[in-house]
Amino acid sequence: MIRQVRGKVLSVGPLSAVIEVAGFGVEVRMSAPEALTEGSETSLATHLALKQDGLELYGFADAEDRDFFELILTVSGVGPKTALSVLRRAPRAALEGAIGKRDLEYLTKVVGLGKKSAEKMLVELADKVGPRSHDNADGEVFDTLVALGYTEREARKALQAIPETVAGKDARLKAALSSGQ
């Protein structure tokens, strides 16, 4: 099992990056490849998935994100692509909080999961994640953005662009509105 890669970033695409490791260009699928800069050195926590048609390597900024990705994989019917898609749509801390508080609305509206998938995730993961602090600021910001004329997709994208350090509903709304420009 490959648990970490370190090397020079050769290229960055919308869904993955190519990292030079011991002379090889290794494609690593990521939730946020845009955080990497071509030509820079990086170290990624990784998960290796064995598929019928080959191997896929998934990369994360830290081991906590990788561990949460692997936790999502334990949900029946959820594969690596779906788990990565979930992590693309919301920060890990917010997802853990929503799951810990069994916040179905957050998972369906903000993350964009279908109701059945979100319910299954809550049932199978809530006890594993445990209660976490989670306010409903992003849910309210999402609703406000939609009321202002954003499509649900645009609202999700604006929420993703908010730095995790921004706290509070008003500050998060202001950051979301400024990210759309």
C-alpha positions as CSV (number, residue, x, y, z in Angstrom):
1,M,0.0,0.0,0.0
2,I,1.4,3.4,-0.9
3,R,0.6,5.8,2.0
4,Q,2.6,8.9,1.0
5,V,4.3,10.4,-2.1
6,R,6.8,13.2,-2.1
7,G,8.3,14.9,-5.1
8,K,8.1,17.7,-7.6
9,V,4.8,18.7,-9.1
10,L,5.0,18.1,-12.8
11,S,1.5,19.2,-13.8
12,V,-1.8,20.1,-12.3
13,G,-5.2,19.3,-13.8
14,P,-8.8,19.8,-12.7
15,L,-9.0,16.4,-11.0
16,S,-5.5,15.3,-10.5
17,A,-1.8,16.2,-10.4
18,V,1.3,14.4,-11.7
19,I,4.1,14.1,-9.1
20,E,7.6,13.0,-10.0
21,V,8.6,10.2,-7.6
22,A,11.9,8.5,-8.1
23,G,12.0,9.5,-11.8
24,F,8.4,8.4,-12.5
25,G,5.5,10.7,-13.2
26,V,2.7,9.4,-10.8
27,E,-0.8,10.6,-11.4
28,V,-2.6,11.4,-8.1
29,R,-6.3,12.1,-8.0
30,M,-7.1,14.8,-5.6
31,S,-10.1,16.8,-4.2
32,A,-8.1,20.1,-4.5
33,P,-5.3,19.8,-7.0
34,E,-5.4,23.5,-7.6
35,A,-3.7,23.9,-4.2
36,L,-0.5,22.6,-5.8
37,T,1.9,24.7,-7.9
38,E,3.8,23.2,-10.8
39,G,7.5,23.0,-10.2
40,S,7.2,23.0,-6.4
41,E,7.9,20.2,-4.0
42,T,5.0,18.5,-2.3
43,S,4.2,15.7,0.1
44,L,0.8,14.0,-0.1
45,A,-0.9,11.4,2.1
46,T,-2.2,8.8,-0.3
47,H,-4.7,5.9,-0.7
48,L,-4.1,3.3,-3.3
49,A,-7.3,1.8,-4.9
50,L,-7.2,-1.5,-6.8
51,K,-9.7,-1.6,-9.6
52,Q,-10.5,-4.1,-12.3
53,D,-8.7,-2.0,-14.9
54,G,-5.7,-1.0,-12.8
55,L,-4.6,1.1,-9.9
56,E,-5.6,4.6,-8.9
57,L,-3.8,6.7,-6.4
58,Y,-5.7,9.3,-4.4
59,G,-3.8,12.2,-2.7
60,F,-4.6,14.4,0.3
61,A,-2.9,17.4,2.0
62,D,-2.7,15.5,5.3
63,A,-3.3,12.1,6.9
64,E,-6.5,13.3,8.5
65,D,-8.1,14.0,5.1
66,R,-6.9,10.6,3.9
67,D,-8.3,8.9,7.0
68,F,-11.7,10.6,6.5
69,F,-11.7,9.6,2.8
70,E,-11.1,6.0,3.9
71,L,-13.9,6.3,6.5
72,I,-16.3,7.4,3.7
73,L,-15.3,4.4,1.7
74,T,-16.7,2.1,4.4
75,V,-20.2,3.3,3.5
76,S,-21.8,0.5,1.4
77,G,-22.1,1.5,-2.2
78,V,-19.6,4.4,-2.0
79,G,-16.4,4.1,-4.1
80,P,-13.3,6.3,-4.3
81,K,-14.7,8.7,-6.9
82,T,-17.8,9.4,-4.9
83,A,-15.8,9.8,-1.7
84,L,-13.5,12.2,-3.4
85,S,-16.4,14.1,-4.9
86,V,-17.8,14.6,-1.3
87,L,-14.5,16.0,-0.1
88,R,-14.4,18.3,-3.1
89,R,-17.7,19.9,-2.1
90,A,-17.1,20.7,1.6
91,P,-14.2,20.9,4.0
92,R,-13.5,17.7,6.1
93,A,-14.2,19.5,9.4
94,A,-17.6,20.6,8.2
95,L,-18.4,17.2,6.9
96,E,-17.4,15.5,10.2
97,G,-19.5,18.0,12.1
98,A,-22.5,17.5,9.9
99,I,-22.2,13.7,10.2
100,G,-21.6,13.8,13.9
101,K,-24.8,16.0,14.4
102,R,-26.7,13.9,11.8
103,D,-27.4,17.1,9.8
104,L,-29.2,15.6,6.7
105,E,-29.9,19.1,5.4
106,Y,-26.2,20.0,5.2
107,L,-25.3,16.9,3.3
108,T,-28.1,17.2,0.8
109,K,-28.1,21.0,0.2
110,V,-24.5,22.1,0.7
111,V,-22.7,18.9,-0.3
112,G,-25.2,17.9,-2.9
113,L,-25.7,14.3,-2.0
114,G,-29.0,12.6,-2.8
115,K,-31.3,12.1,0.2
116,K,-30.8,8.3,0.2
117,S,-27.0,8.6,0.0
118,A,-26.9,11.2,2.7
119,E,-29.1,9.1,5.0
120,K,-26.9,6.1,4.4
121,M,-23.8,8.0,5.2
122,L,-25.3,9.4,8.4
123,V,-26.5,6.0,9.6
124,E,-23.2,4.2,8.8
125,L,-20.7,7.0,9.9
126,A,-22.4,9.0,12.7
127,D,-21.2,6.7,15.5
128,K,-17.7,6.4,14.0
129,V,-17.3,10.2,13.7
130,G,-19.0,11.1,17.0
131,P,-20.4,14.4,17.9
132,R,-18.4,17.4,16.7
133,S,-19.0,21.1,16.9
134,H,-20.9,22.2,13.8
135,D,-23.0,25.3,13.4
136,N,-25.4,25.7,10.6
137,A,-23.7,28.8,9.2
138,D,-22.9,27.1,5.8
139,G,-26.5,26.0,5.4
140,E,-27.7,29.5,6.1
141,V,-25.1,31.0,3.7
142,F,-26.1,28.5,1.1
143,D,-29.8,29.4,1.4
144,T,-28.9,33.1,1.3
145,L,-26.8,32.7,-1.9
146,V,-29.7,30.8,-3.6
147,A,-32.2,33.5,-2.5
148,L,-29.8,36.1,-4.1
149,G,-30.0,34.3,-7.4
150,Y,-27.1,31.9,-7.3
151,T,-27.8,28.4,-8.7
152,E,-27.3,25.6,-6.2
153,R,-24.1,24.6,-8.1
154,E,-22.7,28.2,-7.9
155,A,-23.6,28.4,-4.2
156,R,-21.7,25.2,-3.5
157,K,-18.7,26.5,-5.4
158,A,-18.8,29.8,-3.5
159,L,-18.9,27.9,-0.2
160,Q,-15.9,25.8,-1.2
161,A,-13.9,28.9,-1.9
162,I,-14.3,30.2,1.7
163,P,-11.2,29.7,3.7
164,E,-11.7,27.4,6.8
165,T,-10.4,30.1,9.0
166,V,-13.4,32.3,8.3
167,A,-16.0,31.8,11.0
168,G,-19.5,33.1,11.6
169,K,-22.4,33.3,9.3
170,D,-21.9,37.0,8.3
171,A,-18.2,36.6,7.6
172,R,-18.7,33.4,5.6
173,L,-21.5,35.0,3.6
174,K,-19.2,38.0,2.8
175,A,-16.4,35.7,1.8
176,A,-18.7,33.7,-0.4
177,L,-20.0,36.8,-2.1
178,S,-16.5,38.1,-2.7
179,S,-15.3,34.8,-4.1
180,G,-17.9,34.9,-6.9
181,Q,-16.3,38.0,-8.4
